[in-house]
Amino acid sequence: MNYEIVTSAERLAEICQAARQVEAVMLDTEFVRTRTLYPKLGLVQLFDGETLALIDPFEIEDMSSLWALLADESVMKVLHSCSEDLEVFLHHSGELPSSIVDTQILAAFLGHGVSTGFAALVDNYLGVTLDKGESRTDWCARPLTDSQLNYAAADVHYLAPLYAALKEKVQQAGWWDAALEESRNMVDKKRKKPDPEKAYLDVKNAWQLRPRQLAVLKSLAAWRLKEAQKRDLALNFVVKDLNLWKMARFNIQTKRQMQEQGFDRKEIDIHGNTLIKLTAVAIKSDEADLPQKIDRIVDLPGYKSLMAVMKEKVTAVAEETGLPPELLGSKKMLNRVIRWHFDKPEEADKLPVMMDGWRAPLLADKLKAALAA
């Protein structure tokens, strides 16, 4: 397995120009994400079938040729389990790749679990056992060891024959277009930027709060997201979810109350005054400006029985097609169908994913019948 460590923008441009002449390129990234909100890029692996490049972003200031390759719609970008890789590309380039396919998704259309790992698939289809000993290494440390470099190179070296094997089987099974659509759906999800005004909806147990308490939580959660983005800190390393909830639930107005409720000393010292001020303002919000109480989907009438019937429909289709039930419709996806039914079923242009695209011929009529029963 030969690879080249790329440390100059000029050489990167040459490699990317050559890669733009082929049908598909293999891609992977190595990054670190512990306390940060955004992933720290440590390495990019690129294989066009001839040149296997390990691209060092610490040495190359101008990565524009790589970003141009990712944007080239004529070249298929092949990745495995690429959700976090997409976040890396979006943060560092400002754009998401076009024309991508995820081999984890391809494998799912062949009956594998939706979270099947790369090493398992390489073993299954290529008969090669990969050494995953460097999977939790610090990719931002320098110099990288030979073991790290070999590990990184293997991820795209074996991705090429794996992709070829999976593609052939998925095409034979008639699911190729569906797999491409599912890969595009993953990209589209990453386009949605977090909205500070809706950040409170992601705080655990927010549903337990009354509207005036939610006004506090909404203000605090919006501030925390902006603070996290500004400082590049993971949300809970700014202030923990639970402590935002406690501020709202108990109308905390002093640092002493924070201590009594178990806040971290650093949270109190760094952000205590801000949290208290935001709480004092939000608690006095006009009645008309208060958020609506959050209705949990599990509390909707007939939820349990409806969910059970819909799961039966999905299981039946899974048995007919050989597709994993969680690919056809996860619990989260089923919840979106139920929420859509209770909220705005007349908005046909906003159909839930289980009733649109490649899933529609398999599930839409069955789900509508279950909802109408």
C-alpha positions in Angstrom: 0.0 0.0 0.0 1.8 3.1 -1.3 0.8 6.6 -0.2 2.1 10.1 -0.5 2.1 12.7 2.3 1.0 16.0 0.7 2.3 19.1 2.4 2.2 21.8 -0.3 -0.7 23.6 -2.0 1.0 23.1 -5.4 1.2 19.3 -5.1 -2.4 19.2 -3.7 -3.6 21.1 -6.8 -1.9 18.6 -9.1 -3.4 15.6 -7.3 -6.9 17.2 -7.3 -6.7 18.1 -10.9 -5.9 14.4 -11.8 -8.7 13.2 -9.5 -11.2 15.4 -11.4 -10.5 13.2 -14.5 -11.8 10.0 -12.9 -15.3 8.7 -12.3 -15.1 8.4 -8.5 -12.6 9.2 -5.7 -12.4 7.6 -2.3 -12.4 10.1 0.6 -12.0 10.0 4.4 -11.0 12.4 7.1 -9.4 12.1 10.5 -10.3 14.7 13.1 -10.5 15.4 16.8 -13.6 16.5 18.6 -13.5 16.3 22.3 -14.4 19.7 23.9 -14.9 21.6 20.7 -18.2 22.4 19.0 -16.6 22.0 15.6 -14.3 19.1 14.5 -10.6 19.9 14.3 -9.3 18.5 11.0 -6.2 16.4 11.3 -5.9 14.7 7.9 -7.7 14.1 4.6 -7.3 10.9 2.7 -7.9 10.9 -1.0 -7.5 7.9 -3.4 -8.3 8.2 -7.1 -7.4 4.7 -8.0 -3.7 5.5 -8.7 -2.5 8.1 -6.2 -3.3 7.7 -2.5 -2.7 11.1 -0.9 -2.6 11.8 2.8 -3.2 15.6 2.9 -1.9 17.5 5.8 -4.0 20.6 6.6 -1.5 21.7 9.2 1.1 22.2 6.4 -1.2 23.5 3.6 -2.8 26.9 4.0 -4.6 26.9 0.7 -6.9 23.9 0.4 -9.0 25.4 -2.4 -8.1 22.8 -4.9 -9.5 20.1 -2.7 -12.7 22.1 -2.0 -13.1 22.5 -5.8 -12.8 18.8 -6.3 -15.5 18.2 -3.7 -17.8 20.6 -5.5 -17.2 18.9 -8.9 -20.5 17.2 -9.7 -18.9 15.1 -12.4 -16.8 13.2 -9.8 -18.5 10.8 -7.4 -17.2 11.1 -3.9 -17.2 7.8 -2.0 -17.1 7.8 1.8 -18.1 5.5 4.6 -20.4 6.6 7.4 -19.8 10.1 6.3 -22.1 12.2 8.6 -19.2 13.6 10.6 -16.9 13.9 7.6 -19.6 16.2 6.0 -19.4 18.4 9.1 -15.7 18.6 8.8 -15.9 19.7 5.1 -18.7 22.2 5.9 -16.8 23.8 8.7 -13.5 24.0 7.0 -14.6 24.8 3.4 -17.9 26.4 4.0 -19.5 24.0 1.5 -20.8 20.4 1.4 -19.5 17.9 -1.2 -21.7 17.3 -4.3 -22.3 13.9 -5.9 -21.6 11.6 -2.9 -22.4 8.0 -2.0 -21.9 6.4 1.4 -20.8 2.8 1.4 -22.6 2.3 4.8 -25.8 3.2 3.0 -25.0 0.9 0.1 -24.5 -1.9 2.5 -27.8 -1.2 4.2 -29.6 -1.7 0.9 -28.0 -5.2 0.8 -29.5 -6.1 4.1 -26.7 -5.0 6.5 -27.5 -3.0 9.6 -27.6 0.7 9.0 -24.6 1.3 11.3 -22.3 -1.5 9.9 -18.7 -0.5 10.3 -16.1 -0.2 7.6 -13.8 -3.0 9.1 -16.7 -5.4 9.2 -17.6 -4.8 5.6 -14.0 -5.0 4.4 -13.7 -8.4 6.2 -17.0 -9.6 4.7 -16.5 -8.5 1.1 -12.7 -8.4 0.7 -11.5 -11.0 3.3 -9.2 -8.4 4.8 -8.9 -7.8 8.6 -8.1 -4.2 9.3 -6.1 -3.0 12.3 -8.3 -0.4 14.0 -5.9 0.3 16.8 -5.4 4.0 15.8 -9.1 4.8 15.7 -9.0 7.0 18.8 -5.6 8.6 18.2 -4.9 12.3 18.4 -4.9 13.3 14.7 -3.9 16.8 15.4 -0.6 15.8 17.1 2.6 16.0 15.0 4.5 14.1 13.8 2.1 11.3 12.9 3.5 7.8 13.3 3.9 5.2 10.6 1.1 3.3 12.3 -1.2 6.2 12.1 -0.4 6.9 8.5 -0.9 3.3 7.5 -4.2 3.2 9.3 -5.4 6.3 7.6 -4.2 5.1 4.2 -6.0 1.8 4.6 -9.4 3.5 5.0 -9.4 4.7 1.4 -7.2 2.0 -0.1 -9.7 -0.7 0.8 -12.7 1.6 0.2 -12.1 1.4 -3.5 -12.6 -2.4 -4.0 -15.4 -2.3 -1.3 -17.2 0.4 -3.2 -16.9 -1.6 -6.5 -18.3 -4.7 -4.9 -21.2 -3.0 -3.1 -22.1 -0.9 -6.2 -22.4 -4.0 -8.4 -24.6 -5.8 -5.9 -26.8 -2.8 -5.2 -27.3 -2.1 -8.9 -28.2 -5.8 -9.5 -30.7 -5.5 -6.6 -32.3 -2.4 -8.2 -31.5 -0.1 -5.3 -28.8 2.1 -6.8 -30.9 5.2 -7.4 -32.4 4.9 -3.9 -29.0 4.6 -2.4 -27.9 7.8 -4.1 -31.0 9.6 -2.9 -30.4 8.4 0.6 -26.8 9.7 0.4 -28.1 13.1 -0.9 -30.6 13.2 2.0 -27.7 12.9 4.4 -26.0 15.9 2.8 -29.2 17.9 2.8 -29.6 17.4 6.6 -26.2 19.0 7.1 -27.3 22.1 5.3 -29.6 23.1 8.1 -27.9 25.5 10.4 -28.8 25.4 14.1 -31.3 28.1 15.0 -30.6 29.8 18.4 -34.3 30.6 18.8 -35.1 26.9 18.7 -32.1 25.6 20.7 -34.2 25.3 23.8 -36.3 22.5 22.1 -33.2 20.2 22.3 -32.7 20.6 26.0 -33.6 17.5 27.8 -36.9 17.6 29.7 -37.8 21.0 28.3 -41.3 19.6 27.9 -41.7 19.6 31.7 -41.6 23.4 31.9 -44.4 25.9 31.8 -44.5 28.7 29.2 -42.9 31.3 31.4 -40.2 28.9 32.4 -39.7 28.0 28.7 -39.1 31.7 28.0 -36.1 31.5 30.4 -34.9 28.3 28.9 -35.2 29.7 25.4 -33.2 32.8 26.2 -30.5 30.8 28.0 -30.2 28.1 25.3 -30.0 30.8 22.5 -27.2 32.5 24.4 -25.4 29.3 25.0 -25.4 28.3 21.4 -24.0 31.6 20.3 -21.4 31.4 23.0 -20.4 27.9 21.9 -20.1 29.0 18.3 -18.0 32.1 19.3 -15.7 30.1 21.5 -15.8 26.8 19.6 -16.8 24.9 22.7 -19.1 21.9 22.9 -22.5 23.1 24.4 -22.1 21.3 27.7 -18.6 22.7 28.1 -20.2 26.2 28.2 -23.1 25.3 30.6 -24.6 21.9 31.1 -28.1 21.1 29.7 -29.3 20.2 33.2 -28.2 23.5 34.6 -30.0 25.6 32.0 -33.1 23.6 32.8 -32.6 24.3 36.6 -32.2 28.0 35.9 -35.6 28.0 34.2 -37.4 25.5 36.5 -36.4 27.0 39.8 -36.1 30.7 38.7 -32.5 30.9 40.0 -31.6 34.5 40.8 -28.3 34.1 42.8 -25.0 32.4 42.6 -25.8 30.8 46.0 -28.8 29.1 44.5 -26.5 27.9 41.7 -24.2 26.3 44.2 -27.1 24.7 46.0 -28.3 23.2 42.8 -24.9 21.7 42.0 -23.6 24.0 39.3 -19.9 23.6 38.4 -17.7 26.2 40.0 -16.4 27.3 36.6 -19.9 27.7 35.3 -20.7 30.0 38.2 -17.5 32.0 38.0 -17.5 32.5 34.2 -21.2 32.7 33.4 -23.1 33.1 36.6 -23.8 36.8 36.2 -24.9 36.4 32.6 -27.2 33.5 33.4 -28.8 35.5 36.3 -29.3 38.6 34.1 -30.9 36.7 31.2 -33.1 34.8 33.6 -34.3 38.0 35.3 -35.3 39.5 32.0 -36.9 36.4 30.4 -39.0 35.7 33.5 -40.7 39.1 33.0 -41.6 38.4 29.3 -45.0 39.6 28.1 -47.6 36.9 28.0 -48.0 37.2 24.3 -44.2 36.5 23.8 -44.1 33.3 25.8 -43.3 30.0 24.0 -46.1 27.5 23.8 -45.9 24.5 26.1 -44.1 21.6 24.5 -46.4 18.8 23.7 -44.6 15.4 23.7 -45.4 13.2 20.8 -45.9 10.2 23.2 -48.7 12.1 24.8 -50.7 12.5 21.6 -54.0 10.5 21.5 -53.5 6.9 20.4 -49.8 7.3 20.0 -48.7 3.8 21.3 -51.3 1.9 19.2 -50.5 4.0 16.1 -46.8 3.5 16.5 -47.3 -0.3 16.9 -49.4 -0.5 13.8 -46.9 1.5 11.8 -44.0 -0.6 13.0 -45.9 -3.7 11.8 -46.2 -2.1 8.3 -42.5 -1.3 8.2 -41.6 -4.9 9.4 -43.8 -6.4 6.7 -42.1 -4.3 4.0 -38.7 -5.2 5.4 -39.5 -8.9 5.1 -40.8 -8.4 1.5 -37.8 -6.4 0.3 -34.9 -7.7 2.5 -34.1 -4.1 3.6 -33.4 -3.4 7.3 -36.5 -2.0 9.1 -34.4 0.8 10.5 -33.5 1.9 6.9 -37.1 1.9 5.9 -38.3 3.8 9.0 -36.5 4.4 12.3 -38.5 5.4 15.3 -37.5 9.0 14.8 -38.8 8.8 11.2 -42.0 7.2 12.4 -42.5 9.9 15.0 -42.2 12.5 12.2 -45.0 10.8 10.3 -47.2 10.9 13.4 -46.4 14.5 14.1 -47.1 15.4 10.5 -50.4 13.7 10.7 -51.5 15.6 13.8 -50.1 18.9 12.7 -50.3 19.7 9.0 -51.3 16.6 6.9 -52.6 18.9 4.1 -49.2 20.3 3.3 -48.3 17.8 0.6 -45.0 19.6 -0.3 -43.7 18.9 3.2 -44.3 15.1 3.3 -42.2 13.2 5.9 -39.3 11.3 4.4 -41.0 7.9 4.9 -43.8 9.0 2.5 -41.6 10.6 -0.1 -38.8 9.7 -2.5 -37.8 6.0 -2.9 -39.8 5.0 0.2 -43.1 6.3 -1.1 -44.0 3.3 -3.4 -43.2 0.9 -0.5 -44.7 2.7 2.4 -46.8 5.8 1.7 -50.2 4.1 1.1 -49.7 1.7 4.0 -48.9 4.5 6.4 -51.8 6.6 5.2 -54.1 3.7 5.8 -52.7 3.2 9.3 -53.2 6.9 10.1 -56.7 6.9 8.8 -57.8 3.8 10.7 
